[in-house]
Amino acid sequence: MAHQSIAVIGYGITGRACVRFLLSQQATVCVFDRDVNIQETVMSDTNVKVAVFEPDMSLSSFSIVIVSPGVNPHLPCFATYREQGGVLIGDIELFAWFNKTPLIGITGSNGKTTVTDMLGKVLKSAGLHVQLAGNYGKCAVDLLLEQAHKTTPLDIVVLELSSYQLEMTESLQLEFASILNITEDHLDRHGNFEAYKIAKQRIFTMAKNIVVCRDEVFSYPPTIELNEVGISNENTRICAEVGLLNSLTGYSVGEILVSDCLSNSNMDNCSSDLAQAIAEPCIQFNGTALFALSDLHLKGSHNYINIMIVLAICDQLSLDRELTIKAICDYKGLPHRFETIRVSTLKAADKTSTITWINDSKATNVGACQAALACFTKSDDYLVLIAGGDAKGVDLSPLKEVIDSQVNQLIVLGKDAHKFIQLIPNAIHVRNLQEAVATSLSLIQKADCANAVVLLSPACASLDMFVNYQDRGEIFASAVTEQMA
């Protein structure tokens, strides 16, 4: 890198990390950003030049161009640069060139942050020196600088990888990887679902071992048939398989027979003759029960898949299974992901309603919202769904059936609220989350129900109205607190 002329496109968190690393390698760096005031923002270093980014500008004077994840790599200037033989990469590719630590890669349309975080905590509980990076945690490139100044090396880095990052890397070498699921998302960036799927599936070419979900056809390499554990595809091996349906191979959800007496605190009143076996759902491996679903803090079928993937990777690493299971059962999840933020009561006349408020602001696509609604399949609760935002060019129609069957009232807001109303004509359009919360209370009061749930699961990105999904979730929580105070 020394003395090479390198352009960094975008000066956000990732761009800044790339600049820091490149300067440590004595590269000559030029930063490009759409911000016309970028000159005032960039560090005052003699090796850093600054310019405003233009989509049709010439980049031919640079030996390498590094594109931040938020910058579309398909713009005309990048196409021309590639045609001229230029090296166009992302931050993960830069990281891959210098990394010497074993890597685990996690991708998927939904659940990848939860799996990355859970896996990191389980590995740390086993005594491993672990760091989370990529799309979650630290910028991967920052780890290179950190490790250069530390005497104790990392044992493992767990990378959360977005489609944006995967489409801009080819040298990454992963010991283990998994695609959790692929559903329509980011079509405004990738153009169509096929291109988005191909970007996600690039992880197969970078991993020695992959954990697949038998319920998700796209979590298998395209040239491998379903349910072929142990099969190799060139340099990639399917090392483990998970799924919801009861299976005698791999990890699945089954049932464990538990005595009524064992589930009863008053065991003295039970005799072995009267004890009856009851079936309790559990996580199992090769048909043998490992632990009950009731032992978990995380609920919902999507989370059971996530948990099995973490368990499978830890088993492949030969970690103590009992310690792994304990760490998984202790894991309580992340904010803004199907998070119960309050349970309140609403009194009207002689009736009292218990309301559970759930913040699922991280549900930024249709698949995530479907997963949240699936948790209420057998529920008798009065369910209010708050949705809307920027749909990112995605078809919302797959939500219609589940909303019609399980949601009592839909409340919508944001840029693409009208698209929800086209699907569900009786949806209530509100201006903001404060109005959404107030409207929810009014609906529940009129419904005269014993139990109700208000679920914020937008199925859309947040940037049309909020700083990010965290900001959206926090504003929702504040609105709930204000209304229930």
C-alpha positions as CSV (number, residue, x, y, z in Angstrom):
1,M,0.0,0.0,0.0
2,A,2.9,2.4,0.6
3,H,2.8,5.4,-1.7
4,Q,-0.1,4.0,-3.7
5,S,-2.8,6.5,-4.7
6,I,-6.0,5.2,-3.2
7,A,-9.5,6.8,-3.3
8,V,-12.0,6.2,-0.4
9,I,-15.6,6.9,-1.5
10,G,-17.8,8.0,1.4
11,Y,-16.6,9.4,4.7
12,G,-18.9,7.8,7.2
13,I,-17.9,5.3,9.9
14,T,-16.5,2.8,7.4
15,G,-14.7,5.4,5.3
16,R,-13.0,6.9,8.3
17,A,-11.8,3.4,9.4
18,C,-10.4,2.8,5.9
19,V,-8.5,6.1,5.9
20,R,-7.0,5.4,9.3
21,F,-5.7,2.0,8.1
22,L,-4.4,3.2,4.8
23,L,-2.5,6.1,6.4
24,S,-0.9,3.5,8.7
25,Q,0.3,1.7,5.6
26,Q,1.8,5.0,4.1
27,A,-0.7,5.1,1.3
28,T,-1.6,8.4,-0.4
29,V,-5.3,8.8,0.2
30,C,-8.0,11.0,-1.4
31,V,-11.4,11.1,0.2
32,F,-14.6,11.7,-1.9
33,D,-18.0,12.4,-0.3
34,R,-21.3,14.0,-1.4
35,D,-21.1,16.5,1.4
36,V,-20.0,19.8,-0.1
37,N,-18.5,20.7,3.3
38,I,-16.3,17.5,3.3
39,Q,-13.1,19.6,3.5
40,E,-14.0,20.8,7.0
41,T,-14.9,17.2,8.1
42,V,-11.8,15.2,7.0
43,M,-8.9,15.0,9.4
44,S,-6.2,17.5,8.7
45,D,-3.4,15.2,7.5
46,T,-1.0,16.1,4.8
47,N,-1.5,12.7,3.1
48,V,-5.3,13.1,2.8
49,K,-6.8,15.0,-0.2
50,V,-10.5,15.8,-0.3
51,A,-13.0,16.3,-3.1
52,V,-16.8,16.3,-3.6
53,F,-18.0,13.0,-5.1
54,E,-19.7,13.1,-8.5
55,P,-21.3,10.0,-10.1
56,D,-19.7,10.6,-13.5
57,M,-16.2,11.7,-12.3
58,S,-13.0,10.1,-13.5
59,L,-11.1,7.8,-11.1
60,S,-8.5,6.6,-13.5
61,S,-5.6,8.2,-11.5
62,F,-6.1,5.8,-8.6
63,S,-4.6,2.3,-8.3
64,I,-7.4,1.2,-5.8
65,V,-10.8,2.6,-5.1
66,I,-12.6,1.6,-1.9
67,V,-16.4,2.1,-1.8
68,S,-18.2,2.4,1.5
69,P,-21.2,0.1,1.9
70,G,-23.7,3.0,1.6
71,V,-22.4,4.0,-1.8
72,N,-23.9,2.3,-4.9
73,P,-21.0,0.5,-6.7
74,H,-22.9,0.4,-9.9
75,L,-22.7,4.1,-10.7
76,P,-21.2,5.2,-14.1
77,C,-17.8,6.3,-12.7
78,F,-17.2,2.9,-11.1
79,A,-18.2,1.0,-14.2
80,T,-15.8,3.1,-16.3
81,Y,-13.1,2.6,-13.7
82,R,-13.5,-1.2,-13.8
83,E,-13.4,-1.2,-17.6
84,Q,-10.1,0.6,-17.4
85,G,-8.7,-2.2,-15.3
86,G,-9.1,-0.4,-11.9
87,V,-9.4,-2.3,-8.6
88,L,-12.7,-1.5,-7.0
89,I,-13.3,-3.0,-3.6
90,G,-15.2,-2.6,-0.3
91,D,-13.9,-2.4,3.3
92,I,-14.3,-6.1,3.9
93,E,-12.0,-6.9,0.9
94,L,-9.4,-4.5,2.3
95,F,-9.7,-6.3,5.6
96,A,-9.4,-9.7,3.9
97,W,-6.1,-8.8,2.3
98,F,-4.4,-8.3,5.7
99,N,-6.4,-10.5,8.1
100,K,-4.7,-13.4,9.9
101,T,-7.5,-14.3,12.4
102,P,-10.0,-17.2,11.9
103,L,-13.3,-15.9,10.7
104,I,-17.0,-16.9,11.0
105,G,-19.4,-15.1,8.6
106,I,-23.1,-14.6,9.2
107,T,-25.5,-13.2,6.6
108,G,-29.2,-13.2,5.9
109,S,-32.1,-10.8,5.3
110,N,-33.2,-11.1,8.9
111,G,-31.6,-12.2,12.2
112,K,-28.0,-11.8,11.3
113,T,-27.3,-9.3,14.1
114,T,-28.9,-11.4,16.7
115,V,-27.0,-14.5,15.6
116,T,-23.7,-12.6,15.4
117,D,-24.2,-11.1,18.9
118,M,-25.4,-14.4,20.4
119,L,-22.5,-16.4,18.9
120,G,-20.1,-13.8,20.2
121,K,-21.4,-14.1,23.7
122,V,-21.4,-17.9,23.6
123,L,-17.8,-18.0,22.3
124,K,-16.7,-15.6,25.0
125,S,-18.4,-17.7,27.7
126,A,-16.2,-20.6,26.5
127,G,-13.1,-18.5,27.2
128,L,-12.3,-17.5,23.6
129,H,-10.9,-14.1,22.7
130,V,-13.6,-12.9,20.3
131,Q,-14.4,-9.7,18.4
132,L,-17.6,-8.9,16.4
133,A,-17.1,-6.8,13.3
134,G,-18.4,-6.0,9.8
135,N,-22.0,-4.8,9.6
136,Y,-22.3,-5.0,13.4
137,G,-19.7,-4.3,16.0
138,K,-16.4,-2.8,15.0
139,C,-15.4,-1.8,11.5
140,A,-13.5,-4.8,10.4
141,V,-10.6,-2.6,9.1
142,D,-10.2,-1.1,12.6
143,L,-9.4,-4.6,13.9
144,L,-6.3,-4.7,11.8
145,L,-4.9,-1.6,13.5
146,E,-5.9,-2.9,17.0
147,Q,-4.3,-6.2,16.5
148,A,-1.1,-4.6,15.2
149,H,-0.7,-3.0,18.7
150,K,-1.8,-6.0,20.8
151,T,0.4,-8.9,22.0
152,T,-2.5,-11.3,22.5
153,P,-4.1,-12.3,19.2
154,L,-7.8,-12.8,18.7
155,D,-9.0,-16.4,18.6
156,I,-12.0,-15.7,16.3
157,V,-13.7,-12.8,14.6
158,V,-17.4,-13.1,13.9
159,L,-18.4,-11.0,10.9
160,E,-21.9,-9.9,10.1
161,L,-22.0,-9.4,6.4
162,S,-24.5,-7.4,4.4
163,S,-25.3,-7.9,0.7
164,Y,-23.5,-4.6,0.1
165,Q,-20.3,-5.9,1.7
166,L,-20.5,-9.3,0.1
167,E,-20.9,-8.0,-3.4
168,M,-17.6,-6.0,-3.0
169,T,-15.4,-8.8,-1.7
170,E,-13.9,-12.0,-3.1
171,S,-10.8,-12.7,-1.0
172,L,-12.5,-13.3,2.3
173,Q,-11.6,-16.7,3.8
174,L,-14.2,-18.0,6.4
175,E,-13.8,-21.1,8.5
176,F,-17.6,-21.2,9.0
177,A,-20.5,-19.3,7.5
178,S,-24.3,-19.4,7.3
179,I,-27.1,-17.8,5.3
180,L,-30.0,-17.5,7.8
181,N,-32.6,-16.7,5.1
182,I,-33.1,-14.6,2.0
183,T,-36.2,-12.6,1.5
184,E,-36.8,-9.5,-0.7
185,D,-34.9,-6.5,0.6
186,H,-32.7,-3.7,-0.8
187,L,-34.2,-4.0,-4.3
188,D,-33.7,-0.2,-4.7
189,R,-30.0,-1.0,-4.5
190,H,-29.6,-4.4,-6.2
191,G,-32.3,-3.9,-8.9
192,N,-34.1,-7.2,-8.5
193,F,-34.4,-10.2,-6.1
194,E,-32.1,-12.4,-8.2
195,A,-29.2,-9.9,-8.0
196,Y,-29.8,-9.5,-4.2
197,K,-29.8,-13.3,-3.8
198,I,-26.6,-13.7,-5.8
199,A,-24.9,-11.1,-3.6
200,K,-25.9,-13.0,-0.5
201,Q,-24.8,-16.4,-1.9
202,R,-21.3,-15.1,-2.6
203,I,-20.6,-16.1,1.0
204,F,-20.6,-19.8,-0.2
205,T,-17.5,-19.2,-2.3
206,M,-15.6,-17.8,0.7
207,A,-16.3,-20.4,3.3
208,K,-14.7,-23.8,4.1
209,N,-17.8,-25.0,6.1
210,I,-21.4,-23.8,6.0
211,V,-24.3,-24.4,8.3
212,V,-27.6,-24.4,6.3
213,C,-31.3,-24.2,7.2
214,R,-33.3,-27.0,5.5
215,D,-36.3,-24.7,5.5
216,E,-34.6,-22.1,3.4
217,V,-33.8,-23.2,-0.2
218,F,-31.5,-20.2,-0.6
219,S,-29.3,-21.2,2.3
220,Y,-27.9,-24.1,0.2
221,P,-25.3,-23.6,-2.6
222,P,-27.3,-23.7,-5.9
223,T,-25.4,-26.8,-7.1
224,I,-26.1,-28.9,-4.0
225,E,-29.4,-30.7,-3.4
226,L,-31.3,-30.2,-0.2
227,N,-30.5,-32.4,2.9
228,E,-27.0,-33.4,1.8
229,V,-25.0,-32.8,5.0
230,G,-21.3,-33.6,4.5
231,I,-21.5,-32.9,0.8
232,S,-18.8,-30.6,-0.6
233,N,-19.1,-28.0,-3.3
234,E,-15.6,-27.3,-4.6
235,N,-13.9,-26.0,-1.4
236,T,-17.2,-25.6,0.6
237,R,-18.6,-28.3,2.9
238,I,-22.1,-28.4,4.4
239,C,-21.1,-29.3,8.0
240,A,-24.5,-29.0,9.7
241,E,-28.2,-28.6,9.0
242,V,-31.0,-27.0,11.0
243,G,-34.7,-26.7,10.6
244,L,-38.0,-26.4,12.4
245,L,-39.6,-29.6,11.3
246,N,-38.8,-32.7,13.5
247,S,-35.9,-34.5,11.9
248,L,-33.7,-37.5,12.9
249,T,-30.7,-35.8,11.3
250,G,-29.2,-32.5,12.3
251,Y,-30.7,-29.9,14.5
252,S,-34.5,-29.5,14.7
253,V,-37.5,-28.7,16.9
254,G,-39.0,-31.8,18.4
255,E,-40.8,-32.9,21.6
256,I,-39.4,-34.2,24.8
257,L,-41.6,-36.2,27.2
258,V,-41.7,-34.7,30.6
259,S,-43.5,-36.1,33.7
260,D,-46.3,-34.0,35.1
261,C,-44.7,-34.5,38.5
262,L,-41.4,-33.0,37.3
263,S,-43.3,-29.9,36.1
264,N,-45.1,-29.6,39.4
265,S,-43.7,-27.9,42.4
266,N,-45.6,-30.1,44.8
267,M,-43.9,-33.4,44.0
268,D,-45.0,-35.0,47.2
269,N,-48.6,-35.3,45.9
270,C,-47.5,-37.2,42.8
271,S,-47.0,-40.9,42.7
272,S,-45.1,-42.6,39.9
273,D,-48.3,-44.5,39.1
274,L,-50.2,-41.3,38.5
275,A,-47.5,-39.4,36.7
276,Q,-48.4,-38.8,33.1
277,A,-45.9,-37.9,30.4
278,I,-46.5,-34.6,28.6
279,A,-44.9,-33.4,25.5
280,E,-42.8,-30.2,25.6
281,P,-41.2,-28.6,22.6
282,C,-37.4,-28.8,22.5
283,I,-34.3,-28.3,20.5
284,Q,-32.9,-31.7,19.4
285,F,-29.9,-33.1,17.6
286,N,-30.2,-36.3,15.5
287,G,-33.5,-36.9,17.2
288,T,-32.2,-36.6,20.8
289,A,-33.5,-33.8,23.0
290,L,-31.0,-31.2,24.1
291,F,-33.1,-28.5,26.0
292,A,-36.7,-27.3,26.2
293,L,-37.8,-24.2,24.3
294,S,-39.3,-22.9,27.6
295,D,-35.7,-22.6,28.8
296,L,-35.0,-19.8,26.3
297,H,-35.5,-16.1,26.7
298,L,-35.9,-15.7,22.9
299,K,-39.2,-16.8,21.5
300,G,-40.5,-17.3,18.0
301,S,-39.7,-19.8,15.3
302,H,-37.2,-17.5,13.6
303,N,-35.3,-17.3,16.8
304,Y,-35.3,-21.1,17.2
305,I,-33.5,-21.3,13.8
306,N,-31.0,-18.6,14.9
307,I,-30.3,-20.5,18.1
308,M,-29.8,-23.8,16.3
309,I,-27.3,-22.2,13.9
310,V,-25.3,-20.8,16.9
311,L,-25.4,-24.3,18.6
312,A,-24.3,-26.0,15.3
313,I,-21.3,-23.7,14.9
314,C,-20.2,-24.2,18.5
315,D,-20.5,-27.9,18.2
316,Q,-18.4,-27.8,15.1
317,L,-15.8,-25.9,17.1
318,S,-15.9,-28.7,19.6
319,L,-17.0,-26.5,22.5
320,D,-18.4,-28.0,25.7
321,R,-22.1,-28.5,24.7
322,E,-23.5,-28.0,28.2
323,L,-21.7,-24.7,28.6
324,T,-22.9,-23.7,25.1
325,I,-26.5,-24.5,26.0
326,K,-26.3,-22.6,29.2
327,A,-24.9,-19.5,27.4
328,I,-27.7,-19.8,24.8
329,C,-30.4,-20.1,27.4
330,D,-29.0,-17.1,29.3
331,Y,-29.0,-14.9,26.1
332,K,-31.7,-12.2,26.3
333,G,-31.5,-10.7,22.8
334,L,-30.9,-7.1,21.5
335,P,-32.9,-3.9,21.8
336,H,-35.4,-3.1,19.1
337,R,-35.8,-6.8,18.1
338,F,-39.2,-8.1,19.3
339,E,-38.5,-6.4,22.6
340,T,-41.2,-6.2,25.2
341,I,-40.8,-2.6,26.4
342,R,-43.8,-2.3,28.7
343,V,-46.8,-4.2,30.0
344,S,-49.6,-1.8,31.1
345,T,-53.2,-1.9,32.1
346,L,-56.0,0.1,30.6
347,K,-59.2,0.5,32.7
348,A,-62.5,1.4,31.0
349,A,-65.8,1.2,32.9
350,D,-65.7,-2.2,34.7
351,K,-63.2,-3.7,32.3
352,T,-59.4,-3.9,32.5
353,S,-57.2,-4.7,29.6
354,T,-53.6,-5.8,29.8
355,I,-51.5,-4.3,27.0
356,T,-48.1,-5.7,25.9
357,W,-46.1,-3.2,24.0
358,I,-43.5,-4.7,21.6
359,N,-40.7,-2.8,19.9
360,D,-39.6,-4.6,16.8
361,S,-38.2,-1.5,15.0
362,K,-35.3,-3.6,13.5
363,A,-38.0,-5.3,11.3
364,T,-36.9,-3.3,8.3
365,N,-38.3,-5.7,5.6
366,V,-41.3,-7.9,4.9
367,G,-39.6,-11.1,6.1
368,A,-38.8,-9.7,9.5
369,C,-42.4,-8.5,10.0
370,Q,-43.8,-11.9,8.9
371,A,-41.5,-13.5,11.5
372,A,-42.8,-11.2,14.2
373,L,-46.5,-11.9,13.3
374,A,-45.9,-15.6,13.2
375,C,-45.4,-15.4,17.0
376,F,-49.1,-14.7,17.3
377,T,-50.4,-17.6,15.2
378,K,-52.3,-19.2,18.1
379,S,-52.9,-16.1,20.1
380,D,-56.3,-14.8,21.2
381,D,-54.9,-11.3,22.0
382,Y,-56.2,-8.3,20.3
383,L,-53.3,-7.4,18.0
384,V,-52.5,-3.9,16.7
385,L,-49.7,-3.7,14.1
386,I,-47.8,-0.4,13.5
387,A,-46.0,-0.5,10.2
388,G,-44.6,1.7,7.4
389,G,-41.6,3.7,6.3
390,D,-39.5,3.3,3.2
391,A,-40.3,-0.1,1.6
392,K,-37.1,0.1,-0.5
393,G,-38.9,-0.9,-3.7
394,V,-40.0,-4.2,-2.2
395,D,-43.4,-5.8,-2.9
396,L,-45.5,-5.7,0.3
397,S,-48.2,-8.1,-0.9
398,P,-46.8,-11.1,1.0
399,L,-48.0,-9.4,4.2
400,K,-51.6,-9.2,3.2
401,E,-52.6,-12.8,4.1
402,V,-50.9,-12.8,7.6
403,I,-52.3,-9.3,8.4
404,D,-55.8,-10.3,7.3
405,S,-55.7,-13.5,9.4
406,Q,-53.9,-12.3,12.6
407,V,-54.0,-8.5,12.9
408,N,-57.1,-6.8,14.3
409,Q,-56.0,-3.3,13.2
410,L,-53.2,-2.0,11.1
411,I,-51.8,1.5,11.7
412,V,-49.5,2.9,9.1
413,L,-47.2,5.9,8.7
414,G,-44.2,7.1,6.6
415,K,-43.2,7.4,3.0
416,D,-44.9,4.2,1.8
417,A,-48.0,4.2,4.0
418,H,-50.2,4.3,0.9
419,K,-48.8,1.0,-0.3
420,F,-50.1,-0.7,2.9
421,I,-53.5,1.0,2.5
422,Q,-53.7,-0.4,-1.0
423,L,-53.3,-3.9,0.6
424,I,-55.4,-3.3,3.7
425,P,-58.0,-0.6,2.9
426,N,-59.2,-0.2,6.5
427,A,-55.6,0.6,7.7
428,I,-55.5,3.8,9.8
429,H,-53.0,6.4,8.5
430,V,-51.2,8.5,11.2
431,R,-48.6,11.2,11.0
432,N,-46.1,9.9,13.6
433,L,-45.5,7.3,16.3
434,Q,-47.0,9.4,19.0
435,E,-50.3,9.4,17.1
436,A,-49.9,5.7,16.4
437,V,-49.6,4.9,20.1
438,A,-52.6,7.1,21.0
439,T,-54.7,5.5,18.3
440,S,-53.7,2.1,19.5
441,L,-55.0,2.9,23.0
442,S,-58.3,4.2,21.6
443,L,-58.8,1.0,19.6
444,I,-58.1,-1.3,22.5
445,Q,-60.4,0.7,24.7
446,K,-63.2,0.2,22.2
447,A,-62.4,-3.4,21.6
448,D,-63.2,-4.3,25.2
449,C,-60.6,-7.1,25.3
450,A,-58.8,-8.7,28.3
451,N,-55.4,-8.9,26.6
452,A,-53.9,-6.8,23.8
453,V,-50.6,-6.4,22.0
454,V,-49.3,-3.3,20.2
455,L,-46.5,-4.4,17.9
456,L,-44.2,-1.9,16.1
457,S,-42.9,-4.1,13.3
458,P,-42.6,-1.7,10.3
459,A,-41.5,-4.0,7.5
460,C,-39.7,-0.9,6.1
461,A,-36.6,1.1,6.6
462,S,-36.7,4.1,8.9
463,L,-34.7,6.8,7.1
464,D,-37.7,8.5,5.7
465,M,-38.7,9.8,9.2
466,F,-35.9,8.8,11.6
467,V,-32.2,8.8,12.1
468,N,-32.1,5.0,12.0
469,Y,-34.2,2.0,13.3
470,Q,-32.8,2.6,16.8
471,D,-34.1,6.2,16.8
472,R,-37.5,4.9,15.6
473,G,-37.6,2.3,18.4
474,E,-36.6,4.8,21.1
475,I,-39.3,7.3,19.9
476,F,-41.9,4.5,20.1
477,A,-40.8,3.6,23.6
478,S,-41.0,7.2,24.7
479,A,-44.4,7.7,23.2
480,V,-45.6,4.6,25.1
481,T,-44.2,5.9,28.3
482,E,-45.8,9.3,27.8
483,Q,-49.2,7.8,27.1
484,M,-49.1,5.4,30.0
485,A,-47.6,7.8,32.6
